[in-house]
Amino acid sequence: MDLEKPSAGPVGPPGPPGAGAEGCLAVAIRVPVRIVVLVLVVPVRMLWDACVVGGRLLRDTVLRPLGRVVGWVARALFVWPWVALWRYVVVPLGTALAWLGRVLLVVPAVWLYRAVLTPLGHALARFAGGVGSVLGWMYARLLTPVGHAVAALLRGIGLVLGAVGGGLWTVAAWLARYLVVVPATWLARYLVVVPATWLHRWVLTPVARAVVLLLTGLVWVVRMMLLGIGAVLYWTARVLLVLPALALWRWVLVPVGRALAVVGREVGEALGHAWRVAGHLSLAVGRFLGRLLTWILVDPARWAYRTVLTPVGHTVRDLVLKPAAEAARSAGRAARQALAAARDGARQARADFRRLLFGPPGEPQLARAPESRPAPPPEPWAGAAREPDPIGPREPVAGGTRTLGSSTTALTKD
């Protein structure tokens, strides 16, 4: 005997029957199916992961640069020519056509409107205003009195004709009523209405009721016959079709469907489980291969770079590259200084030659100046005449010239 009160389970919505328990079929096929599916899925998953890694490597190393090159080539072949055509051909041509249309069409049209059509329209408006004034005076002073007189005359004639016509219509209506309408009404009542009423009451009504009763009986007989035939056909179809189909559904198809559903569910769960396990195995294999490649290739290359190439590169940099760079910089500095000294010597030579020909600035010239001629009048488009520079437009004054003994560079300055 159990003396303790059993603990209440978790309260929740009731599930479908058999949801918590598993059948013997599911337990029996679960382990074999999972083993078979795992053996079949592991190679597929490893091949899939290898294809994914290869696809990513191909995308990053080949397809993306190739796509960029293709995009650049497509822009160079299809976009840039159209942009250049639009910018340097279509836009200037459109601007020129717009200016030409404005000069050839808009400006003449505006001039024609302002100088021709506007004065002509004003003149026509004034002429129409004068004609309208004349027609208004004629309507107010001539046509209106004549129209009023004609209207009054026609109104009087209409009143006389209306009175005569009203009297004639009254006499004709009285004669027609007492000579035609009253006799015709009496004849129609006693010759048509009274016989028709008697025929409808004593002949047509009994005949119609008898016909209705006969039709009602025929409808009831046909209805009973159809109900009997329908009942026979219903029970025949039920016994021959419905009951066998129901038995087939209940005792064959439903159990087979449940078994197939269990098998399908177990196969699906086995596929999911095998796919996840194969993913872990593929990840482990990939990490092992990556570690192996690291041990075989990356670590030796890293060791060679750190212990061999880096010291050799530092030695080459300190013993060869730095002295060579310093020598190149010294040679360049000396060449620049030599070029600067040559420029200064050439400038001093030009200054000495000019001083030899024209004398120092501020002293009178020895040669006789040519006769002065009156300058021609300046052209209206020319500016003010520039005074000639006695020393030269591009040479410095004598006090600021450089010599071979003086220098402004930092290396030769005392």
C-alpha positions in Angstrom: 0.0 0.0 0.0 1.3 3.5 -0.9 0.9 5.7 2.2 2.3 8.9 0.5 0.3 11.2 -1.6 1.7 11.3 -5.1 3.0 14.7 -6.2 1.0 16.5 -8.8 2.7 16.7 -12.2 3.2 20.0 -14.1 -0.1 21.6 -15.1 -0.3 22.2 -18.8 -2.6 21.8 -21.8 -3.4 18.2 -22.5 -1.4 16.9 -25.5 -2.6 14.5 -28.2 -3.0 10.9 -27.2 0.3 8.9 -27.4 2.4 12.1 -27.6 4.5 11.3 -24.5 4.9 7.6 -25.2 6.8 6.1 -28.1 5.7 2.9 -29.9 7.7 -0.2 -30.3 8.1 0.5 -34.0 9.9 3.8 -33.3 12.2 2.2 -30.8 13.0 -0.7 -33.0 13.9 1.3 -36.1 15.6 4.3 -34.5 19.1 3.0 -33.9 19.6 1.1 -37.2 18.2 4.1 -39.2 20.5 6.5 -37.4 23.6 4.3 -38.0 22.8 3.9 -41.7 22.0 7.6 -42.2 25.2 8.6 -40.4 27.3 6.4 -42.6 25.6 7.9 -45.7 25.6 11.5 -44.5 29.2 11.9 -43.2 30.8 11.8 -46.7 28.1 14.1 -48.1 28.6 16.6 -45.3 32.4 16.6 -45.6 32.1 17.0 -49.4 29.6 19.9 -48.8 32.0 21.6 -46.3 34.9 21.2 -48.7 32.8 22.7 -51.5 31.8 25.6 -49.2 35.4 26.3 -48.3 36.5 26.0 -51.9 33.6 28.3 -53.0 34.6 30.9 -50.5 38.2 30.8 -51.5 37.2 31.0 -55.2 34.9 33.9 -54.4 37.6 35.9 -52.5 40.5 35.1 -54.7 39.1 34.8 -58.2 35.5 35.8 -58.6 35.5 39.1 -56.7 38.7 40.5 -58.4 37.4 39.2 -61.7 34.0 40.9 -61.0 35.8 44.1 -60.2 37.8 43.9 -63.5 34.7 43.1 -65.5 32.8 46.0 -63.8 35.7 48.4 -64.6 35.8 47.1 -68.2 32.0 47.4 -68.5 32.2 50.9 -67.2 35.0 51.7 -69.6 33.2 50.2 -72.6 29.6 51.1 -71.9 29.3 53.9 -69.3 32.2 56.2 -69.8 31.6 56.6 -73.6 28.0 57.5 -73.1 28.9 59.9 -70.3 31.6 61.5 -72.5 29.1 61.6 -75.4 26.5 63.3 -73.2 28.9 65.7 -71.6 31.0 66.7 -74.6 28.6 66.2 -77.5 24.9 66.2 -76.5 25.1 69.0 -73.9 27.0 71.4 -76.2 24.9 70.5 -79.2 21.7 71.0 -77.1 23.0 74.3 -75.8 23.8 75.4 -79.4 20.5 74.3 -80.7 18.7 76.1 -77.8 20.6 79.3 -78.6 19.9 78.9 -82.3 16.2 78.2 -81.6 16.0 81.2 -79.4 17.7 83.5 -82.0 15.8 82.1 -84.9 12.3 81.5 -83.4 11.8 83.1 -80.0 13.3 86.5 -80.6 11.5 87.0 -84.0 8.2 85.7 -82.5 8.5 88.1 -79.5 9.3 91.0 -81.9 6.3 90.0 -84.1 4.0 89.8 -81.1 5.2 93.2 -79.7 5.6 95.2 -82.9 2.9 93.7 -85.2 0.2 91.6 -83.4 -0.2 93.8 -80.3 -0.9 97.1 -82.3 -3.1 95.2 -84.8 -5.1 93.6 -81.9 -5.5 97.0 -80.2 -6.8 98.5 -83.5 -9.2 95.6 -84.0 -10.4 95.9 -80.4 -11.1 99.6 -80.9 -12.9 98.9 -84.2 -15.0 96.2 -82.6 -15.8 98.5 -79.7 -17.1 101.2 -82.1 -19.2 98.7 -84.1 -20.6 97.3 -80.8 -21.5 100.8 -79.7 -23.4 101.5 -83.0 -25.2 98.1 -82.7 -26.2 98.8 -79.1 -27.6 102.2 -80.0 -29.6 100.7 -82.9 -30.9 97.9 -80.5 -31.9 100.4 -77.8 -33.3 103.2 -79.9 -34.8 101.3 -82.9 -35.3 97.6 -82.5 -36.6 97.6 -78.9 -39.6 100.0 -79.5 -40.6 98.1 -82.7 -40.3 94.8 -80.9 -42.5 96.0 -78.1 -45.2 97.2 -80.5 -45.2 93.9 -82.4 -45.4 92.0 -79.2 -48.4 94.0 -78.0 -50.2 93.4 -81.3 -49.5 89.7 -81.2 -50.7 89.5 -77.6 -54.1 91.1 -78.5 -54.5 88.8 -81.5 -53.7 85.8 -79.2 -56.3 86.8 -76.6 -59.1 87.1 -79.3 -58.2 83.7 -80.8 -58.0 82.1 -77.4 -61.5 83.3 -76.5 -63.0 82.0 -79.8 -61.1 78.7 -79.5 -62.2 78.2 -75.9 -65.9 78.6 -76.8 -65.7 76.2 -79.7 -63.8 73.6 -77.6 -66.5 73.8 -74.8 -69.3 73.2 -77.3 -67.5 70.3 -79.0 -66.7 68.6 -75.7 -70.4 68.8 -74.5 -71.7 67.4 -77.8 -69.1 64.5 -77.7 -69.9 63.6 -74.1 -73.6 63.3 -74.5 -73.7 62.0 -78.0 -70.8 59.5 -78.0 -69.3 58.7 -74.5 -72.5 58.1 -72.5 -74.1 55.7 -75.1 -70.8 53.8 -75.6 -70.4 53.4 -71.8 -73.9 52.0 -71.4 -73.5 49.5 -74.3 -70.1 48.3 -73.1 -71.4 47.7 -69.5 -74.5 45.7 -70.5 -73.1 43.9 -73.5 -69.4 43.1 -72.3 -68.8 43.5 -68.6 -72.0 41.7 -67.3 -71.5 38.5 -69.5 -67.8 38.4 -68.7 -68.4 38.5 -65.0 -71.0 35.7 -65.1 -68.6 33.5 -67.3 -65.7 34.1 -64.8 -67.7 33.3 -61.7 -69.7 30.2 -62.9 -67.4 28.6 -65.5 -63.7 29.5 -65.4 -63.3 29.4 -61.6 -64.6 25.8 -61.1 -62.6 24.6 -64.1 -59.3 26.2 -62.7 -59.9 24.6 -59.2 -60.4 21.2 -60.7 -57.1 21.5 -62.8 -55.2 22.6 -59.6 -56.4 19.6 -57.7 -55.4 17.3 -60.5 -51.9 18.8 -60.8 -51.4 18.6 -57.0 -52.2 14.8 -57.0 -49.8 14.2 -59.9 -47.0 16.1 -58.1 -47.5 14.0 -54.9 -47.4 10.7 -56.9 -44.1 11.7 -58.7 -42.6 12.8 -55.4 -43.3 9.5 -53.7 -41.8 7.6 -56.7 -38.7 9.7 -56.6 -38.3 9.3 -52.8 -38.5 5.5 -53.2 -35.9 5.4 -56.0 -33.6 7.7 -54.1 -33.8 5.5 -51.0 -33.0 2.4 -53.0 -30.0 4.0 -54.7 -28.7 5.4 -51.4 -28.7 2.1 -49.6 -27.2 0.4 -52.7 -24.3 2.9 -52.9 -23.8 2.8 -49.1 -23.5 -1.0 -49.0 -21.5 -1.4 -52.2 -19.2 1.7 -52.0 -19.2 3.6 -48.7 -18.9 0.8 -46.2 -16.0 -1.0 -48.1 -14.2 2.4 -48.5 -14.7 3.2 -44.8 -13.4 -0.3 -43.8 -10.4 0.1 -46.1 -9.6 3.6 -44.6 -10.1 2.5 -41.0 -8.4 -0.9 -41.0 -5.7 -0.6 -43.8 -4.8 3.0 -44.8 -4.8 4.6 -41.3 -2.4 1.9 -39.8 -0.1 2.0 -42.8 -0.1 5.8 -42.8 0.8 5.9 -39.1 3.6 3.4 -39.7 4.9 5.5 -42.6 4.6 8.7 -40.5 6.7 7.1 -37.7 9.3 5.9 -40.2 9.4 9.3 -41.9 9.7 11.1 -38.6 12.5 8.8 -37.5 14.3 9.2 -40.8 14.0 13.0 -40.7 15.3 13.1 -37.1 18.1 10.7 -38.0 19.0 12.9 -41.0 19.1 16.0 -38.8 21.2 14.2 -36.1 23.5 12.7 -38.6 23.9 16.1 -40.3 24.9 17.7 -37.0 27.3 14.9 -36.1 28.8 15.0 -39.6 29.2 18.8 -39.1 31.2 18.3 -35.9 33.3 15.5 -37.6 33.9 17.7 -40.6 34.9 20.6 -38.3 37.3 18.4 -36.4 38.8 17.1 -39.7 39.1 20.6 -41.0 40.8 21.8 -37.8 43.2 18.8 -38.0 44.1 19.5 -41.6 44.5 23.2 -40.8 46.8 22.4 -37.8 48.7 19.9 -40.0 49.2 22.5 -42.7 50.3 25.0 -40.0 52.9 22.5 -38.7 54.1 21.6 -42.2 54.1 25.0 -44.0 53.2 28.0 -41.8 55.4 27.3 -38.8 58.6 26.6 -40.9 57.9 29.7 -43.0 57.4 31.8 -39.9 60.6 30.4 -38.3 62.6 31.0 -41.5 61.2 34.6 -41.7 61.9 35.4 -38.0 65.3 33.7 -37.6 66.8 33.9 -41.1 65.2 36.5 -43.4 64.7 39.2 -40.7 68.3 39.3 -39.5 69.6 39.1 -43.1 67.2 42.0 -44.1 68.3 44.1 -41.2 72.0 43.5 -42.1 71.4 44.4 -45.7 69.5 47.5 -44.6 72.2 48.6 -42.2 75.2 47.8 -44.3 74.0 48.3 -47.9 70.7 50.3 -48.2 71.3 53.0 -45.7 74.9 53.9 -46.9 73.6 53.8 -50.5 70.7 56.1 -49.7 73.0 58.5 -47.8 75.4 58.5 -50.7 72.5 59.2 -53.1 71.3 62.0 -50.9 74.8 63.5 -50.7 75.2 63.3 -54.5 71.9 65.0 -55.0 72.7 67.7 -52.6 76.1 68.3 -54.3 74.4 68.4 -57.8 71.8 70.9 -56.5 74.5 73.1 -55.1 76.5 72.9 -58.4 73.4 73.8 -60.4 72.7 76.7 -58.1 76.3 78.0 -58.5 76.0 77.7 -62.3 72.8 79.7 -62.3 74.4 82.4 -60.1 77.4 82.5 -62.5 75.2 82.8 -65.6 73.1 85.5 -63.9 76.3 87.5 -62.9 77.7 87.1 -66.5 74.5 88.6 -67.9 74.7 91.5 -65.5 78.3 92.2 -66.3 77.6 92.1 -70.1 74.7 94.5 -69.7 76.8 96.8 -67.5 79.5 96.7 -70.2 77.1 97.7 -73.0 74.8 100.2 -71.2 76.8 101.3 -68.2 75.8 101.1 -64.6 72.3 102.3 -63.8 72.0 106.0 -63.0 75.0 107.2 -65.2 74.5 109.0 -68.5 74.8 106.9 -71.6 77.8 107.6 -73.9 76.1 106.8 -77.1 73.9 109.5 -78.6 70.2 108.8 -78.1 68.3 108.4 -81.3 66.0 111.2 -82.4 62.7 111.1 -80.7 59.7 110.8 -82.9 56.2 111.6 -81.9 54.4 108.6 -80.7 51.4 107.5 -82.7 48.0 108.1 -81.0 47.0 105.1 -78.9 44.4 102.8 -80.3 41.0 102.9 -78.6 41.3 99.2 -77.6 44.9 99.5 -76.3 45.6 100.4 -72.7 48.0 103.0 -71.3 51.6 102.8 -72.7 54.1 101.0 -70.3 57.2 102.9 -69.4 60.4 101.0 -70.5 62.5 99.5 -67.7 66.0 101.0 -67.9 67.6 97.9 -66.4 65.4 95.1 -67.9 62.1 93.5 -67.2 63.5 90.3 -65.7 66.9 91.2 -64.2 67.4 92.5 -60.6 69.0 95.8 -59.8 72.8 96.2 -59.6 72.8 96.3 -55.8 71.0 92.9 -55.4 73.1 90.9 -58.0 74.9 87.8 -56.9 78.6 87.1 -57.5 80.8 84.1 -57.3 82.1 85.2 -53.9 78.7 85.7 -52.3 76.1 82.8 -51.8 72.8 82.4 -50.1 73.0 78.6 -49.6 73.4 77.2 -46.1 76.4 75.0 -47.0 78.6 77.9 -48.5 77.6 80.8 -46.3 80.2 81.9 -43.7 
